[in-house]
Amino acid sequence: MGKKQRILLVHNYYKIPGGEDTVVNNEKRLLEENGHCVFLYTRSNKEMEDISALQKLFLPFSSIFSLRTYKEIRKFIQKENIDLVHVHNTLTLISPSVYYAAFSCGVPVVQTMHNFRLLCPAATFVRNGRICEDCVDQGLGCAVRYGCYRGSREQTLVNAAILKLHRMLGTYRKLFYICLTEFNKEKLLLLNQKGRNIVREQNIFVKSNFIWRPEIKEPQKKDQYVYVGRLDAIKGIRFLLEAWREFPDKKLIICGSGPEEAWIKKYIQENQMSQVECLGQTPYEEVLNIIGESRALVMPTLCYEGQGLVLLESYAVGTPVLASDLGNPGNITISGVTGYHFTPGDVESLKEAVKKLETKTEWDTKSIYEKYYAPEANYEKLKQIYDYAGKAVHTRC
């Protein structure tokens, strides 16, 4: 066996906790259980609530390149003899300066692409409730014009400037990438269209997220369906409720919170939809049990999504998925094997998918989980990526 690399994980937490935080914790534990010495460098955007007016004035510049991050990461690498830096998120406080700190020490950098931020300043490929790739085809100025990031032209301009500058500097060509799906890889490679050379294709790998095996008893299936996630129009939650009026005898459980929560409760009451139950934010173990008891997890998204952990959790507990034939949910769901697709926003298509699902009793969800989304297979793939990055940087040096 070769030497186990000493890994520095780098992550900038958003103000609101999310799936990326879970992935960072999962990978830290995975690496440690496989004999690696793992360190964690983090910042949180909550810090911005306490900074002075002068510091806020300089925040756009430090978002492009943070001298504090550069110095701290260099010191960390040298003190702990770090072999590889694995970055998850840099926005806002860490900044791309983390890359240059590692470059200056001759240490490879692996960047996990949790979203579409290198192509879209808003990271979502969504504008005004619809899919939008204008920044890829027409330039980053499109996002600034429409204020795509948080509805602010000023904040969008900062994100666009980060991308533009580091594309020009060739920063992104020096990184090794983990895309969570083949779909995400295809999108990342759009950076190289029209003869550009922003990322190196040979440095892009596909490695899914993973989840630990759920520690729950084999659940008894019930005649119910479940939605788990943020209650947002772009997630298709309005469409799902409107479509579920066609299923008065099929129970639907909704777990989650978000901006559409009030609309959902009002809609359910006005339409007397007693078959729908809203649980709000629900503890993890309870969510797993509900998914395990359900006929299917429903993912009615109207956008590309990242790689939602809930889909992997559904596979792990043996529950198929009904997913929009769009983006990552459509890419991950194998029709007739782990669930069925339906056309986004199409009630008749969803009805047909439910009908097909209820005529089938055997699913391969657990075998697919074991093959692609279990910790053992995930570590082997991650180790291969780390080894490749280490050798490639050593060869260039």
C-alpha positions in Angstrom: 0.0 0.0 0.0 1.2 3.5 -0.9 1.4 6.5 1.5 -1.9 7.9 2.5 -2.2 11.5 1.5 -2.6 14.3 4.1 -5.7 16.1 2.9 -6.9 19.7 3.6 -10.6 20.1 3.0 -11.7 23.7 2.4 -15.3 24.9 2.6 -17.0 28.2 2.9 -20.4 27.7 4.7 -23.4 29.6 3.4 -25.6 31.4 5.9 -28.2 28.7 5.5 -27.0 25.1 6.0 -27.3 22.8 3.0 -26.4 19.6 1.3 -22.8 20.7 0.6 -22.1 20.9 4.3 -23.2 17.2 4.7 -21.0 16.2 1.8 -18.0 17.8 3.4 -18.6 16.0 6.7 -19.2 12.7 4.9 -16.0 12.9 3.0 -14.0 13.9 6.0 -15.2 10.9 7.9 -14.7 8.6 4.8 -11.1 9.7 4.4 -10.3 9.4 8.1 -11.8 5.9 8.3 -9.5 4.9 5.4 -6.4 6.1 7.1 -5.9 9.6 5.8 -4.9 12.5 8.1 -7.6 15.1 7.3 -7.7 18.8 8.2 -10.5 21.3 7.7 -10.3 25.0 6.8 -13.6 26.7 6.9 -15.2 30.2 6.9 -18.9 31.1 7.2 -20.8 33.8 5.4 -22.5 34.5 8.8 -19.2 36.3 9.6 -20.3 39.1 7.3 -23.1 40.1 9.7 -20.5 41.3 12.2 -18.0 43.1 10.0 -17.5 46.8 10.0 -18.7 49.2 7.3 -15.1 49.6 6.1 -14.7 45.9 5.8 -17.9 45.6 3.8 -16.6 48.2 1.4 -13.6 46.0 0.6 -15.6 42.8 0.6 -16.0 42.7 -3.3 -12.2 42.8 -3.7 -11.5 40.1 -1.1 -14.2 38.0 -2.7 -12.0 38.0 -5.8 -8.8 37.4 -3.9 -8.5 37.2 -0.1 -5.0 37.9 1.2 -6.1 36.4 4.5 -7.0 33.1 2.9 -3.8 33.0 0.9 -1.6 33.5 3.9 -3.6 31.1 6.2 -3.7 28.3 3.6 0.0 28.6 2.8 0.8 28.4 6.5 -1.5 25.5 7.0 0.0 23.5 4.0 3.5 24.1 5.2 2.9 23.4 8.9 0.9 20.2 8.3 2.7 18.9 5.3 -0.4 18.8 3.2 -0.3 16.6 0.1 -3.6 17.8 -1.5 -6.1 20.5 -1.1 -9.8 19.6 -1.8 -12.0 22.6 -2.1 -15.8 22.5 -1.9 -17.0 26.1 -1.8 -15.0 29.4 -1.9 -17.9 32.0 -2.0 -17.7 34.5 -0.4 -14.9 34.8 2.2 -12.4 32.1 1.2 -12.2 33.2 -2.5 -10.1 31.6 -5.3 -7.0 32.8 -3.4 -7.0 29.3 -1.8 -6.0 27.9 -5.2 -3.0 30.2 -5.5 -1.8 29.4 -2.0 -1.8 25.7 -2.9 -0.1 26.4 -6.3 2.6 28.3 -4.6 3.4 25.2 -2.5 3.3 22.8 -5.4 0.2 21.1 -4.0 -2.6 19.9 -6.3 -6.1 21.3 -5.9 -9.3 19.2 -6.4 -12.5 21.2 -6.8 -15.9 19.6 -6.3 -18.6 21.1 -8.5 -21.7 21.1 -6.4 -23.5 23.5 -8.7 -23.0 25.5 -12.0 -21.1 28.5 -10.5 -18.2 28.4 -13.0 -20.6 29.0 -15.8 -23.5 30.9 -14.1 -22.9 33.7 -11.5 -26.1 32.6 -9.8 -24.9 29.0 -9.9 -28.3 27.6 -10.8 -28.9 28.1 -14.5 -32.3 29.6 -13.5 -33.7 33.1 -14.2 -37.3 34.2 -13.5 -38.4 30.7 -12.8 -37.1 29.1 -15.9 -33.9 27.4 -17.1 -31.5 29.9 -18.6 -28.0 29.4 -20.1 -27.6 32.9 -21.6 -24.3 33.4 -19.7 -22.8 30.4 -21.5 -24.0 31.5 -24.9 -23.9 35.3 -24.7 -21.5 36.1 -21.9 -21.5 36.9 -18.1 -23.0 40.4 -18.7 -26.4 38.7 -19.1 -26.4 37.8 -15.4 -25.4 41.3 -14.4 -28.1 42.9 -16.5 -30.8 40.8 -14.8 -29.3 40.8 -11.3 -29.4 37.0 -11.3 -27.6 36.5 -8.0 -30.0 37.4 -5.1 -31.8 39.9 -7.4 -28.8 42.3 -7.0 -26.8 43.7 -10.0 -24.0 44.7 -7.6 -23.6 41.2 -6.0 -24.0 39.6 -9.4 -21.3 41.9 -10.8 -18.9 40.7 -8.1 -19.6 37.0 -8.9 -19.2 37.7 -12.7 -15.9 39.5 -12.1 -14.5 36.6 -10.1 -15.3 34.3 -13.0 -14.0 36.6 -15.7 -10.7 37.4 -14.0 -9.8 33.8 -13.1 -10.8 32.6 -16.6 -8.4 35.2 -18.0 -5.6 34.3 -15.5 -5.9 30.6 -16.4 -6.8 29.7 -12.8 -9.4 27.1 -13.7 -7.0 25.2 -16.1 -4.8 24.3 -13.1 -7.6 22.6 -11.1 -8.8 19.0 -11.0 -12.5 18.7 -10.9 -15.0 16.3 -9.4 -18.4 16.5 -11.2 -21.2 14.7 -9.4 -22.8 13.4 -12.6 -22.1 13.0 -16.3 -24.7 15.8 -16.8 -22.7 18.2 -14.7 -19.5 17.3 -16.6 -21.2 18.0 -19.9 -22.2 21.4 -18.6 -18.7 22.2 -17.2 -17.2 21.5 -20.6 -19.3 24.2 -22.2 -16.6 26.5 -20.8 -14.4 25.3 -23.7 -16.8 25.9 -26.5 -16.0 28.4 -29.3 -12.3 27.4 -29.1 -11.8 28.5 -25.5 -9.5 26.5 -23.2 -10.7 27.4 -19.7 -10.6 23.9 -18.2 -8.6 20.8 -19.1 -11.0 17.9 -20.0 -8.5 15.3 -18.8 -8.7 16.9 -15.4 -12.4 16.4 -15.0 -13.7 13.3 -13.2 -17.2 12.1 -12.4 -17.7 11.0 -8.8 -21.1 10.9 -7.2 -21.9 12.0 -3.7 -22.5 9.1 -1.3 -24.5 8.4 1.9 -23.8 6.1 4.8 -26.0 3.1 5.0 -29.2 4.1 6.8 -29.5 2.5 10.2 -33.2 1.8 10.1 -35.3 -1.3 10.1 -36.8 -2.6 6.9 -39.9 -0.5 6.6 -43.4 -1.8 5.7 -44.6 -0.1 2.5 -47.7 2.1 2.7 -49.9 3.5 0.0 -48.3 6.9 0.1 -45.9 9.2 -1.8 -43.4 11.7 -0.4 -41.7 14.9 -1.5 -38.6 16.0 0.5 -36.9 19.3 -0.1 -37.1 23.0 -0.3 -40.6 24.4 -0.9 -39.8 26.5 -3.9 -41.6 27.1 -7.2 -38.6 26.1 -9.2 -38.6 22.8 -7.4 -42.0 22.1 -9.0 -43.9 22.1 -5.7 -46.8 24.1 -7.1 -47.1 21.8 -10.1 -47.0 18.8 -7.7 -49.9 20.1 -5.6 -51.9 21.1 -8.6 -51.3 17.7 -10.2 -52.2 15.8 -6.9 -55.7 17.0 -7.1 -56.0 14.2 -9.7 -55.1 11.7 -6.9 -57.8 12.2 -4.2 -57.1 8.6 -2.9 -53.3 8.7 -2.8 -51.6 10.2 0.2 -48.8 12.7 -0.4 -46.5 13.7 2.5 -44.4 16.9 2.1 -41.3 17.3 4.2 -39.5 20.7 4.1 -39.8 24.4 4.3 -39.3 27.4 2.0 -40.9 30.4 0.4 -43.9 28.5 -1.0 -45.0 27.1 2.4 -47.8 29.5 3.0 -49.1 29.1 -0.6 -49.1 25.3 -0.2 -51.1 25.4 3.0 -53.6 27.8 1.6 -54.0 25.7 -1.6 -54.5 22.5 0.3 -57.2 24.1 2.5 -59.0 25.8 -0.4 -59.1 22.6 -2.4 -59.9 20.4 0.5 -57.0 18.1 -0.2 -57.1 15.9 2.9 -54.8 13.4 1.2 -51.9 15.8 1.5 -49.9 16.2 4.8 -47.3 18.9 5.3 -44.8 18.1 8.0 -42.4 21.0 7.6 -38.8 20.6 8.6 -38.5 16.9 9.7 -35.7 15.1 11.6 -33.4 13.1 9.3 -34.3 9.7 10.8 -38.0 10.4 10.5 -37.5 11.4 6.8 -35.7 8.2 6.1 -38.5 6.2 7.6 -41.1 8.1 5.7 -39.2 7.5 2.4 -38.8 3.9 3.2 -42.5 3.4 3.8 -43.5 5.2 0.7 -44.3 3.9 -2.8 -42.1 6.5 -4.3 -40.1 9.7 -3.7 -41.5 12.4 -6.1 -39.0 14.9 -7.6 -41.0 17.3 -9.8 -38.2 19.8 -10.3 -38.3 22.4 -13.1 -34.6 23.1 -13.0 -31.4 21.1 -13.4 -30.7 20.6 -9.7 -27.3 19.5 -8.3 -27.2 15.9 -7.0 -29.7 15.9 -4.2 -28.8 13.5 -1.4 -32.4 12.6 -0.9 -32.5 10.7 -4.2 -29.5 8.6 -3.0 -31.3 8.1 0.4 -34.4 6.8 -1.4 -32.3 4.3 -3.3 -30.6 3.2 -0.1 -33.9 2.4 1.7 -35.3 0.6 -1.4 -37.8 3.2 -2.6 -38.1 4.1 -6.3 -38.2 7.7 -7.6 -40.6 9.5 -9.8 -38.5 12.3 -11.4 -38.8 15.1 -13.9 -37.0 14.1 -17.1 -34.7 17.0 -16.6 -31.2 17.7 -15.4 -29.7 15.5 -12.7 -32.8 13.9 -11.3 -33.7 12.7 -14.8 -30.1 11.7 -15.4 -29.8 9.6 -12.2 -33.2 8.0 -12.3 -33.1 4.8 -14.4 -36.5 4.3 -16.0 -38.0 0.9 -15.1 -35.1 0.1 -12.9 -35.1 2.7 -10.1 -38.2 4.6 -11.0 -39.9 6.4 -13.8 -39.6 9.8 -15.5 -42.3 12.3 -16.4 -42.3 15.5 -18.4 -41.7 18.5 -16.2 -44.9 20.4 -15.5 -47.1 17.9 -17.3 -50.0 16.5 -15.2 -50.9 13.7 -17.7 -47.3 12.6 -17.9 -47.1 12.4 -14.1 -50.3 10.4 -13.9 -48.9 7.9 -16.5 -45.7 7.5 -14.5 -47.7 6.9 -11.3 -49.8 4.3 -13.1 -46.7 2.4 -14.4 -45.0 2.5 -11.0 -48.0 1.0 -9.3 -48.0 -2.0 -11.6 -44.3 -2.9 -10.7 -43.3 -4.4 -7.4 -39.6 -5.2 -7.8 -36.9 -2.5 -8.0 -33.1 -2.5 -8.2 -32.7 0.7 -6.1 -30.6 -1.0 -3.4 -28.2 -2.7 -5.8 -27.7 0.6 -7.6 -27.0 2.3 -4.3 -24.4 -0.4 -3.4 -22.7 -0.1 -6.8 -22.6 3.7 -7.1 -23.5 5.5 -3.9 -22.2 3.4 -1.1 -19.0 4.6 0.9 -16.7 1.8 -0.3 -17.0 2.4 -4.0 -16.9 6.2 -3.4 -13.6 6.0 -1.6 -12.0 4.0 -4.3 -13.0 6.6 -6.9 -11.9 9.5 -4.7 -8.5 7.9 -4.1 -8.0 7.4 -7.8 -8.7 11.1 -8.4 -6.3 12.1 -5.6 -3.6 9.8 -7.0 -4.0 11.2 -10.5 -3.9 14.8 -9.4 -0.8 14.2 -7.3 1.1 12.5 -10.1 0.0 15.1 -12.7 1.3 18.0 -10.5 4.5 16.1 -9.7 5.1 15.4 -13.4 4.6 19.1 -14.3 7.0 20.2 -11.6 
